Amino acid sequence: MSETIKDAISDGKYVELKYKVIDVKTDSVLTEVEFPLGYVHGVNEVLSPAVMRELEGRTAGDTIEVPIDCNQIYGPRDESLVINENIHNVPEEYREVGTAILMENDQGKTRTFLVTRIAGDLITIDGNNPLCGRKVVFKLDILTVRDATPEEREAGGKVEEGPDLHGGTQVPI
């Protein structure tokens, strides 16, 4: 078996990658993962199914771009989920752009809303997913592909030992 096949992304492989989500319309970076994201392929789905499918068979050092129509994942924007409110009617801890607010409706269902804009005394809170209605490209840099350990398979990702807080000695509890 060649090294390329052995180290290709498939079920049971530990994978580390970095990625950017780029808006097709504006060519701006919407999200960027600066620290490697590690997972066990086929055990947990850390990105959209379309992206996970495109990773299959790729190897460390590959860079791929996967176009995604976010309407297929999140549906179209729902303007009824956009709330414009006087900022004085909103608690102070929620008066910052980017703040997530968990809200509950009359039926007990919850949804996360984001503060997306503050203009004077008006605050905009949006319950749509930030990618909703957009066409984006996931640009992924594959850093590591190797066999996952049994512990990593069970956890779905890298298993790291915590710090030794007791200097190697057992302290009775």
N, C-alpha and C positions, 0 to 999 in steps of 0.2 A: 504494500500500500504506500503510495507516495506521501510525502510530508504535507503537500497542499491539501489532499483529500482528508488526511488525518486531522488537520487543524482547521477544517472548514466548519462554519457554524451549522450545527445540527442539534437535535434534541440531546440533552445531557452535557452540552459544552458550556463552560463558564466563559462569558463574553464581557469585555469592558469596552465602552465606546463613549465618545463625546458627540454631541449633536447640536445643530442650530435649526430653528424653525424660521423660514424666510417667507414673508408675504410676497406672493407672485406679483400683485398689482403695484406695490410700492418698492419692492426689492429691499425692504427693511427687515432686520433681524427682530423677530417677535420674542423669541426665547432662545437662550443659549445655555447649555450645560457646560460649565467650566471644569468641573471635577468629573473624572470618569464614572459613568454609570455602570455598575456591575450587576449581572443577573445570570441565571442558568436558563439557557434556551430550552423551550418546551415545558418548563416547570412553571414559570410565571410570565405573564405578558405585560411587559413594562411600557410598551409603546403600542400604537394602533396595530390591528391585525395586518393591515396592508404593509406597514413598515416591517413588522416581524417576518412576513413572508419574503420580503426583498432581502432580508439579512441572511436567509437560508443559503448555504453554500459559499458565503463570502469568507475571506480570511483576514487575519491581522494585516494592517497596512492599507486595506481597501478603503476608499472613500466612495460612498454612493449617495445619490440624490433620488428621493422618492416623492413625486408629486401627490398631494392629497387634496381632494375637494372636501373641506370640512363640513359641508352641508350633508354629506353622506354619513358622517360620524355624529354630528350634533344637531342636524336639521337646520332649517332656515332661521334667521333671527326672528324673535318674537318681540315686537315693540311693546306688547302689554307687560313685559318683564322689565321695562325701563321706567324707573321712578324718578321724577324731578320734584324735589322737595326744598322747602326753605331750610337752610342750614341750621337755623335755631331750633327746628323740630327734631333734629338728629343729635343723639348723645355725642359729646365731645370726642370720645375715644374712636368714633367712626368718621371723623371729619378730616380724613387724609386720603388722597388719591392712592388707590392700590389696596386699601383696607378691605378685607373680606368680612362679610356679615352673614351669619347663618340665620335665615328667617324660616318661620313655620306658618303654613296656611291653616285655614279652619278645619281641614281634615287631618291635621297633624303631620303632613308631609313637609320635609325640609328642603331648602334649596340655598345654595351659596350665592350671594350677590356681591358685586364688587363696586366700590366707589370709583367711578371712572372720570369724574369731572367736578371741579368746584369753580364756579364763576360768580364772584360777588356773594350774594346771599343764597344762590341756587346750588344745590348739590345733586349730582346725578348718580343713581345707584342702579346697576344693571345686573339682571339675573341670567342673561345669556352667557354661554361659554365665550371667553374672549376670542376663540378661533371661529366661532359660529359665523357662517356666511362668507368665509374667506377661502381662497385657494392658496395653499402653502406648499413649500418644498421642505422636506426633512433632509438636511445634509448631515450625514453620519460618517464619522471617522472611526474605523474599527481598530482598536488598540491591542486587544488581547483576545485570543481564542485558544482554549485548552480544555482538557478533560476536567469536568467538575469533580470535586471530592464528594464522597457520600454525604458529608455534613452540608456541603453547599447545595447538593441536590435537594436535601431535606428542607433547608432554609430558603431555597430559591435564589440565593446569592452568596456573596463572600461571607465567610464566617471568620471573625477576628476575635482573638482573645482580648478580654478587657485588661486594664492595667492591673498590675500586682500591687494592691494597696497595702499589703501586709508584709512586704519584703521577703516573700517566699515562706513565711512561717504561718502556720494555721493558728488562727485566733478563735477560741471557742465563743460561741454566741450564747 
